[in-house]
């Protein structure tokens, strides 16, 4: 497939070597944003932000640096590190999503809607 974009043997082999990582990235980056959206929709923005920072900046980047430069995996190592951070965040968000009491979340959403509905009858400005 890489020969459609380049005639160079070295570039084509490098692209072929990275193709499995691209496939894994596409899968994880299709699932992880949905899980983040679910968590943010439940009002857990702070939790998602902490998980994001922890997974990418505490795990993903250092792991990528170690794999890429210390173990001489170069671009593949850096990409593997970031995939590790993404996979970790996906697992955390999956765990939280499956452990959530969705009946309780529905009741909380109903109470918030009722609060806003009751407040909407009050005038916005006092005369």
N, C-alpha and C positions, 0 to 999 in steps of 0.2 A: 504494500500500500504506500509506503514512503517513497517509492520510486515515481509516483505520480507528481511529487513535489520537488524532487531533487534527482540528479543523475550521479551524485557522489556516493560511492560505496560506503565510506566511513559514516556519513550523515545518515544514510539509509539504515545501516546496522545499529547506530545509536538510537534512532527513532523506533526501530523494531524492539530494541532492548527495553525502552521505556513504555512501550504500548501496554503491557499488562498493568503498569502503575496507573496509566490513564484510565483503563477500564475500571479499576478499583476506585479511583477518584470519582468517576462518573456515578458509580453506584452509591458511594458514601455521600457525595454532594447532592444526590437526589433525595436521600432519606433524612440526613441531618437537618437541612433547612425546614423540612416539614415538622420534625420534632421540635425544633426551636420555635416555630410558629405556634405550635400547640401550647408550649410552655408560656410563651409571651402572651398568647390569648387568654391564658388562665391567670395572668397577672404576676407571673414569676420572672419579670424582666431582670431583676437583680441577680437571681439564681443563674439565669442563662448567661448574663454578662460575666459572672464569676467563673462559671464553667468554661466559657469561651476563652477568657484570659488565661485561666489555669491550664487548659488543654493545649492551647497554641503557644503561649509564651513561656510556660513553665515546663511543658513536656515536649511539644512538637518542634520548636526551634532548637532547643538544646540537643534533642535527639538527632535532628537533622544535621546539626553542626558536627556532632560526634561521628555519625555514620558517614557524612560526606567528606570530612577532612581528616579525622583520626583514623578511620578504617578505609580511607581512600576510595569510597564508593562514589564520590563526586556528585553529579546531579542526581543520580539514583538515590544516594544516601540522603540528600537534602529532601527529596520528594518523599522518601520513606518516612523520614521524621515528621513531615507535615501530615502524611497519611496516618501516622500513629496518633497525632493530636486529634485529627478529625475522627478517627475510629474511637478514641477514648471519649470524645464528646458525644458521639452517637450512642455509645453504650450507656453513658450516664443518663442521657435524655430518654433512651428506651427504658431504662430501669425506673426512672421517675414517672414516666408515662404509664407503665404497667402497674406501678404501685399506687397510683392515684385513685382515690375514692371518687369516682365520677358522679355518683349520686349526690354526694356532698357538694361537689363543684356546681352541679345544676341548681341545688338549693341556694348556694351563695349567689349565683348569677340571677336567680329569680328575685332574691331580696334586694340586690343592687338595682334591678329594673324597677321594682316596686318603689324604691326610694326615689329614683329619678322621675318616675311617673307622678308620684305625690308632689314632688317639688316643682313639676312643670305647671301645676295649676296656680302657683303663686306668680304674681306679676314680676316681671324683670326689673321694673323701675317703680319706685314709690312716687306718687304725685305730691 
